[in-house]
Amino acid sequence: MDVVTTTTDSQRAFVKSVSATLAGYRGALIERFPERERLIDQLLLCLLTGNNLIVFGTTGTGKSLLIKTLLGNIVGKGTKGEEKQVFLIQLDSETTADALIGPPNLALLEQGILQPSVDGYLPTAHFAWIEELFDAPAVLRSLLDIFNEHQLQAGRFVHESPLMTAIGTTNRTPDELLRMFPHLQLEAVLDRFLCTARVAALEDPENVQTIIGNHLMNVNETPLGTQIRFEDLQTLVALIGSTNQFPSTQFTRVYADLVRTLSAEFKRAFGNPITDRRKAWMTQAIEASAIIHGRAELFFDDMYAIGHCLAPDSNGPEEELFRSVAIPLIEAAKKAYDERVDDAVVLQLDQIEADLKALEAQIDSRSWPANATQAGEALAELRRLENALSGVKPTLITNELRRRALVADVQKARATAVGKS
C-alpha cells in the first residue's frame, strides 16, 4: 500500500509523546462537563487545527464556563517564550472596530498617520473569545478577516496576527439572527468556521446534580487534572497545518469518495454543497481526531470527525444525513483494509486466545490443581502467553485493543491460579 504521509520520524515521535496528554485533557473536560462531549471534541478539533468555532446556545447552558476552562488549562509559554494572550469581548449594537482592533495611536495621529494601537487587542491575541458574535454586524467583516487571514489591514498598516483559534458564542438561534439581520448572509459567515455547535440544556438529572455539586464545591475554580502546554499546542497546530498525515493512498481515496458523496447529498437536502475550503479543513480535523483520542496514527474511524464539522449537534438532520452516508463507506473501507492487514497478527491472537481458554477451563475445574507440578506448569504456560502477547505488534487499533484485553485476561487467570494453588 502506497504511503503518502509527509511527516518525519521525529514529528511522528512528537505526536506520539503528546497524544496521551491530549486524550487525558479531553477526558478531564468530559468528566467535568457531562453531556458536552460533542462540543468538547469540536473545540479540541478547532484548537489543534488552528481553526474557529461558533457556539449557539441559550443562556445558562454552561458554554462560557466550558470555554473558560478549556482556555484556562492551556499553560506555560509558547515556542518563542511568549505568554499566552486571550482576547475576550462581548459585542453589542454599539461596538465599534476600535474596541476590537485597538484605538488610534495618538502619537502617530498627530503626524497625520491613522494606525491602531493593537497591543492587548484582537490582532495580538493567540485566542479570541467573542460573546454575542453577531450582535455587531457592522464590524463582523473585520473580525472574519483576522479570524481567517490572520492579518489586520488598516490603510497602509499591516499587522500579522498570531491568532490560533477564535470562539464565537451567541444566545440567539440562527433563525432569530436572520430575522434581526436579514442581510447577514449567515451561511457565508458560518463557512468561515470549521465547526458550528448547538448546545441545549442538560437532560439527565444526575448530570444536573454534578454541575450543581461542582459549583458548590468550587470545582470549576480548580485546574484540570491534565493540562496542555501552550508550546506543544502551537507545535501541533503548525504540524497539522503543514504536513499530510494520511497514512496511504487508499485512505485518501476513501476520503475523496466520502466528501464527494456528502457534498452532493448536502446540496440536495440543504441547498448548499460542501465548499472546497471546508473539504481541505476537514482533512486536518481527521488528523486532529487521532491525537485527541490518544493515538499518533490515523485510522478510518477518524473520518467520523467530519461529522463534527458538518453537523451542529448529534440530533439534527445534518448528523442524520452524515451518518447515513459515512457509516457504509467507512465501515466498508475498514473491512477491505482488515482483509489485507494484520493477517499474521490475527492468527497469533486467535491461537493465544484458544490456548488461554483451554488453560482457564483447567484452572476453573474443581479438581485443579491435582499437585504442585500441575500448578507450576499452568503458571509457566500463563507466563508464556503473556510473553507471546508482548511480542504481538498489531497495525490496527482494533487488534491492539484485543491484544490488551487478552493481556488482562492472562493476568486474571494467573491471579485465579495463584489463589487456588
C-alpha positions in Angstrom: 0.0 0.0 0.0 1.5 3.3 -1.1 2.2 5.6 1.9 1.5 9.3 1.3 2.3 10.8 4.7 4.8 13.7 4.6 5.7 13.7 8.3 9.2 12.8 9.5 10.1 10.2 12.2 10.8 13.0 14.7 7.5 14.7 14.0 5.6 11.4 14.5 7.5 10.8 17.7 6.4 14.2 19.0 2.8 13.5 18.1 3.0 10.1 19.9 4.5 11.8 23.0 1.7 14.4 23.4 -1.3 12.4 22.2 -1.7 10.7 25.6 -1.8 14.1 27.2 -4.4 15.4 24.8 -6.5 12.3 25.4 -6.2 12.9 29.2 -7.1 16.6 28.7 -10.2 15.6 26.7 -11.2 13.1 29.4 -10.8 15.6 32.2 -13.1 18.1 30.3 -15.7 15.4 29.6 -15.7 14.4 33.3 -16.3 18.0 34.5 -18.8 18.9 31.8 -21.3 16.0 31.3 -23.4 15.8 28.1 -20.9 18.1 26.4 -18.6 15.5 24.8 -19.5 16.6 21.2 -18.9 20.3 22.0 -15.6 19.4 23.7 -14.5 17.4 20.7 -15.4 20.3 18.3 -13.5 22.7 20.5 -10.4 20.5 20.5 -10.6 19.9 16.8 -10.5 23.7 16.3 -7.7 24.1 18.8 -5.4 21.5 17.1 -6.1 22.6 13.6 -5.9 26.4 14.3 -9.5 26.9 13.2 -12.5 28.6 14.6 -15.8 27.6 16.1 -19.3 29.2 16.7 -21.4 28.0 19.6 -25.2 28.6 19.5 -26.9 28.1 22.9 -29.4 29.6 25.2 -28.4 31.4 28.3 -27.4 29.2 31.2 -26.2 26.1 29.3 -22.6 26.4 30.6 -20.9 27.2 27.3 -19.0 30.1 28.7 -17.7 28.1 31.7 -16.5 25.3 29.4 -14.7 27.8 27.1 -13.1 29.5 30.1 -11.9 26.1 31.5 -10.7 25.0 28.1 -8.5 28.1 27.5 -7.5 28.4 31.2 -5.9 25.0 31.2 -3.5 25.8 28.3 -0.5 26.5 30.4 3.1 27.7 30.1 4.9 29.8 27.5 4.9 29.5 23.7 7.6 28.3 21.3 9.2 31.7 21.3 8.9 32.2 25.1 5.8 34.4 24.7 2.9 34.5 27.2 -0.5 33.2 26.1 -2.8 36.0 25.1 -6.6 35.7 25.2 -8.8 38.4 23.9 -12.3 38.4 25.4 -15.1 40.8 24.4 -18.9 40.8 24.4 -20.4 42.6 21.3 -23.5 44.7 21.1 -25.0 47.1 18.6 -22.8 49.9 19.8 -19.5 48.0 19.4 -17.0 49.7 17.1 -14.0 48.4 15.3 -11.7 50.3 17.8 -13.0 48.0 20.6 -11.7 45.0 18.6 -8.5 46.1 16.8 -7.5 48.9 19.2 -7.9 52.7 19.4 -6.0 55.1 17.1 -2.3 55.6 18.0 -2.5 59.2 19.2 1.2 59.9 18.7 1.1 58.8 15.1 -2.3 60.6 14.6 -0.6 63.9 15.4 1.7 63.1 12.5 -1.2 62.5 10.2 -0.9 58.7 10.3 -4.0 56.7 11.2 -2.9 53.5 12.8 -4.4 51.4 15.6 -2.7 50.6 18.9 -3.1 46.8 18.6 -1.4 45.7 21.9 -3.9 44.0 24.1 -6.5 43.7 21.4 -7.6 41.1 19.0 -4.7 41.5 16.5 -2.2 40.4 19.1 -4.1 37.6 20.7 -3.4 33.9 20.3 -7.0 33.0 21.3 -10.2 35.1 20.8 -13.4 34.6 22.7 -16.2 36.8 21.2 -19.5 36.7 23.0 -22.7 37.6 21.1 -20.7 37.4 17.9 -23.5 38.5 15.6 -24.7 41.5 17.7 -22.4 43.9 15.9 -22.8 43.0 12.2 -21.1 46.3 11.1 -17.7 45.1 12.4 -18.2 41.3 11.7 -16.3 41.6 8.4 -13.2 42.9 10.1 -13.4 40.0 12.6 -13.6 37.4 9.8 -10.6 38.8 8.1 -8.5 38.4 11.2 -10.0 35.0 12.0 -9.2 33.5 8.6 -6.4 35.6 7.1 -4.6 36.1 10.5 -3.8 39.6 9.3 -5.1 43.1 10.0 -5.0 45.6 7.2 -5.9 49.2 8.1 -4.9 51.5 5.3 -1.2 51.1 4.8 -0.8 49.5 8.2 -0.5 45.7 8.0 -0.2 43.5 11.2 0.4 39.8 11.1 -1.8 38.2 13.9 -0.6 35.2 16.0 -4.3 34.1 16.3 -4.7 30.4 16.5 -8.4 29.8 17.4 -11.4 32.1 17.7 -14.5 31.0 19.5 -17.7 32.9 18.9 -20.8 32.4 21.1 -24.4 33.6 20.8 -27.5 33.1 22.8 -29.6 33.5 19.6 -30.7 30.8 17.2 -29.8 31.1 13.5 -33.5 31.9 12.7 -33.5 34.7 15.2 -30.3 36.1 13.8 -31.7 36.1 10.3 -34.9 37.9 11.4 -32.8 40.5 13.2 -30.2 40.9 10.5 -31.8 39.9 7.2 -28.7 40.9 5.2 -26.3 38.9 7.4 -25.5 36.1 4.8 -25.3 33.6 7.7 -24.3 30.6 5.5 -21.3 32.5 4.2 -20.3 33.6 7.7 -20.6 30.0 9.1 -18.5 28.6 6.3 -15.6 30.6 7.7 -15.7 28.4 10.9 -14.5 24.8 11.0 -17.3 23.8 13.4 -20.7 25.1 14.4 -22.1 23.8 17.7 -25.6 23.9 19.0 -25.9 23.5 22.8 -29.1 22.7 24.8 -29.8 22.4 28.5 -28.7 19.2 30.3 -31.2 16.3 30.1 -30.0 13.8 32.7 -30.9 14.9 36.3 -27.7 13.2 37.6 -25.7 15.4 35.3 -27.5 18.5 36.6 -26.6 17.4 40.1 -22.9 17.0 39.0 -22.9 20.6 37.7 -24.5 21.9 40.9 -22.0 19.9 43.0 -19.1 21.3 41.0 -20.4 24.8 41.7 -20.9 24.3 45.4 -17.5 22.7 45.9 -15.7 25.3 43.8 -14.5 22.5 41.5 -14.8 24.8 38.5 -12.1 27.1 40.0 -9.5 24.3 40.2 -7.2 23.3 37.4 -8.0 20.2 35.4 -6.1 17.0 36.3 -4.4 17.2 32.8 -3.4 20.4 31.1 -1.9 21.3 27.7 1.4 23.0 27.3 1.0 26.1 25.1 4.2 25.3 23.4 3.0 21.8 22.5 -0.3 23.1 21.2 1.5 25.6 18.9 3.7 22.9 17.6 0.8 20.6 16.8 -1.1 23.3 15.0 1.9 24.1 12.8 2.5 20.4 12.2 -1.1 19.6 11.2 -1.3 22.7 9.1 1.9 22.0 7.1 2.0 18.2 6.7 -0.1 15.4 5.3 -0.6 12.6 7.8 -2.9 10.5 5.7 -1.4 7.0 6.0 -2.0 5.7 2.5 -3.4 6.4 -1.0 -6.3 4.2 -0.1 -7.1 6.4 2.9 -7.0 9.4 0.6 -9.3 7.7 -1.9 -11.9 6.8 0.8 -11.8 10.5 2.0 -12.3 11.8 -1.6 -15.3 9.4 -2.1 -16.8 10.4 1.2 -16.7 14.1 0.7 -17.9 13.8 -2.9 -20.9 11.9 -1.8 -21.6 14.1 1.2 -21.3 17.3 -0.8 -23.9 16.0 -3.3 -26.2 14.9 -0.6 -25.9 18.1 1.4 -26.7 20.1 -1.7 -29.7 18.0 -2.4 -31.0 18.2 1.2 -30.0 21.6 2.4 -29.3 23.6 -0.8 -25.5 24.0 -0.2 -22.7 21.7 -1.1 -19.5 21.4 1.0 -17.1 24.1 -0.1 -13.6 23.4 -1.2 -12.3 25.3 1.8 -14.2 23.1 4.2 -13.1 19.9 2.4 -9.4 20.9 2.9 -10.1 21.9 6.6 -11.7 18.5 7.3 -8.5 16.7 6.4 -6.9 18.5 9.3 -9.8 17.6 11.6 -9.2 13.9 10.7 -5.6 14.2 11.8 -6.6 16.0 15.0 -9.1 13.3 15.8 -6.5 10.7 16.2 -4.5 12.9 18.6 -7.4 13.9 20.9 -8.2 10.2 21.2 -4.6 9.4 22.3 -3.2 8.0 19.0 -0.4 9.1 16.8 -1.7 7.0 13.9 -4.8 7.7 11.8 -7.4 5.1 11.1 -10.7 5.1 9.2 -12.7 5.8 12.4 -11.1 9.2 12.5 -13.2 10.2 9.4 -16.2 10.3 11.7 -14.7 13.6 12.9 -16.0 15.1 9.6 -19.5 14.9 11.2 -18.4 17.5 13.8 -17.5 19.8 11.0 -20.8 19.5 9.2 -23.5 19.0 11.9 -24.0 21.3 14.8 -25.4 18.6 17.1 -26.0 14.9 17.2 -29.8 15.0 16.8 -30.3 17.2 13.8 -30.9 16.4 10.2 -27.2 17.2 9.2 -25.9 14.5 11.5 -28.5 12.0 10.4 -27.5 12.6 6.7 -23.8 12.5 7.5 -24.1 9.1 9.3 -26.3 7.6 6.5 -23.6 8.4 4.0 -20.5 7.9 6.2 -21.2 4.7 8.0 -21.5 2.4 5.0 -18.4 4.0 3.3 -16.2 4.0 6.4 -17.1 0.5 7.5 -16.6 -0.9 4.0 -13.2 0.7 3.9 -12.3 -0.8 7.3 -13.5 -4.3 6.2 -11.4 -4.1 3.0 -8.4 -2.9 5.0 -8.8 -5.6 7.6 -8.8 -8.3 4.9 -5.2 -7.3 3.9 -3.6 -6.1 7.1 -2.7 -7.9 10.3 -3.4 -11.4 9.0 -0.5 -12.9 10.9 -1.4 -10.9 14.0 -5.0 -12.2 13.9 -3.7 -15.8 13.7 -1.4 -15.2 16.6 -4.2 -13.7 18.7 -6.6 -16.5 17.8 -4.1 -19.1 18.9 -3.3 -17.3 22.2 -7.0 -16.9 22.9 -7.6 -20.6 22.2 -4.7 -21.7 24.5 -5.9 -19.4 27.2 -9.4 -20.6 27.2 -8.2 -24.2 27.4 -6.0 -23.3 30.3 -8.8 -21.3 32.1 -11.1 -24.4 31.8 -8.5 -26.5 33.6 -7.9 -23.9 36.3 -11.6 -23.4 36.9 -12.3 -27.1 37.3 -13.0 -28.3 40.9 -10.2 -31.0 40.8 -7.5 -28.4 39.8 -4.7 -28.5 40.8 -4.0 -32.2 41.4 -0.5 -31.4 42.6 2.1 -28.7 42.8 3.7 -29.7 39.5 0.4 -29.2 37.7 0.0 -25.7 39.2 3.6 -24.8 38.3 3.1 -25.9 34.7 -0.1 -23.8 34.4 1.7 -20.7 35.8 4.6 -21.3 33.4 2.1 -21.5 30.5 0.5 -18.3 31.5 3.9 -16.6 31.5 4.5 -17.9 28.0 1.2 -16.5 26.8 1.9 -13.1 28.4 5.4 -13.1 26.7 3.8 -14.0 23.4 1.3 -11.2 23.7 4.1 -8.7 24.3 5.6 -9.7 21.0 2.5 -9.2 19.0 2.6 -5.8 17.2 -0.8 -5.0 15.6 -1.2 -2.4 12.9 -4.9 -1.9 13.5 -6.2 -0.3 16.7 -9.0 -2.9 16.9 -6.4 -5.7 17.1 -4.3 -3.7 19.6 -7.4 -3.4 21.8 -7.9 -7.2 21.5 -4.3 -7.8 22.5 -4.7 -5.6 25.6 -7.8 -7.4 26.6 -6.0 -10.8 26.3 -3.2 -9.4 28.5 -5.8 -8.5 31.1 -7.4 -12.0 30.8 -4.0 -13.7 31.3 -3.3 -11.7 34.4 -6.8 -12.5 35.8 -6.2 -16.2 35.1 -2.8 -16.0 36.9 -4.5 -14.5 39.9 -7.0 -17.3 40.0 -4.4 -20.0 39.6 -2.2 -18.5 42.4 -5.3 -18.3 44.6 -6.1 -22.0 44.1 -2.6 -23.3 44.3 
